[in-house]
């Protein structure tokens, strides 16, 4: 099904075409409306359509200018121009613009239906010819390096994918790795500081180092490269089966020695060709599906503790002198964090993450006072961030704890903390839901008041401008809250106002009633009134009196 946009500065014509054409039968799934060329242009920038049906002459941007502007963004939409008699100059320009359909006003519905059928069939044939799937594959292929890097960074940050889904992604991105492969990680830090290089030079240097690294390792290893949030270069390596390493009688020793030798050569090449230095941490060989996150975290720890201010260092992870560290609640710090989830209001994801955190604490037997405090302050940080971001204070969030909402001493058991977290999440969600509903209801009332005061010239665009929203967003919001489109609401309001004028002002002409509610053609108003009430305006007035 295709989408069609009707554009005309006469709202009654737009409304009539929307209601009286069998759009579904013509292959049109959605009909959008605009009442000026400017409104249509703004709408199409964010919501592309397949067919544009537009009046040729409108105040501001004409129909021809609208089509010309839209072709800058989309060359594949179809266009139908509506024109009055005596506009041959416009018709000639339409031919030059390669308009797809040209109809005279008043619009013959059968002729319009035939034109729309022809254009929807043309669209279908064009899509088949272009091959939508092939086009999508071309886009994916063009951006494949970004997709590969994004998958690697997701895995390094702790995103958990089922083995079958990970295998499918690896194959789809043409990466010669599988979840069960034995891999090693090389984490590389470029030593040049921000003070020494501007950002352009840093980007060029990083790209050059990455290229040299891939060339250095690729003779013996498959290489998967990415750049993390700290601007470290990450390389995942896997032995090439066709190389001598795979057939060596001591494959583990040969693999490790080659890994270290090539890493040392990489440092030498960077010094020689780029006049710079790098420090490298070499990880152990582990099954990829199980070892990436832990290996990455341990390698970062080496950079933080072991390297210090040293440069041009090469350290094997297994040799790094690390003191015994207390167990860390890994799920608490894995991406996405609670603050990230709070920022976008992902309540179920937040609850699920807290369930995982408390389960990890229970499984590891970590229900100590230190762990409880760590979780409590982590929760308070996320709650405070969300509250302040949404214009709330902590006293709004914790009205039953006015004296010291930041006091963790009241929690003696992990279960108490868990219940408090769940209760606070429910409070926050309810507060924001109530606030949002109130804001939306107030906005809808404002739109209704605007329509009541400006009934004769009110449109979706003018209502959207009045409340400061995009027309497409306001239309969707109004429909969700009122269960009808703004155009239908406007139509009902006009019919109701017409009824009241007919009854309350019996001397008022029918043409004046039509004009007062925004219909400049009395015959069209009479037709709509009869469709709505079953009687013509005059018959309705006579019967009521």
PyMOL commands that set and color helices and strands:
alter all, ss='L'
color gray80, all
select helices_A, chain A and resi 11-20+24-26+37-46+63-70+88-96+109-130+132-142+144-156+163-172+199-217+244-247+251-274+288-307+317-319+330-333+338-343+347-363+369-389+394-397+414-453+460-467+471-482+486-504+510-516+522-533+537-544
alter helices_A, ss='H'
color red, helices_A
select strands_A, chain A and resi 2-7+28-34+51-55+78-83+101-104+182-190+221-227+233-239+278-282+286-287+314-316
alter strands_A, ss='S'
color yellow, strands_A
deselect
rebuild
show_as cartoon
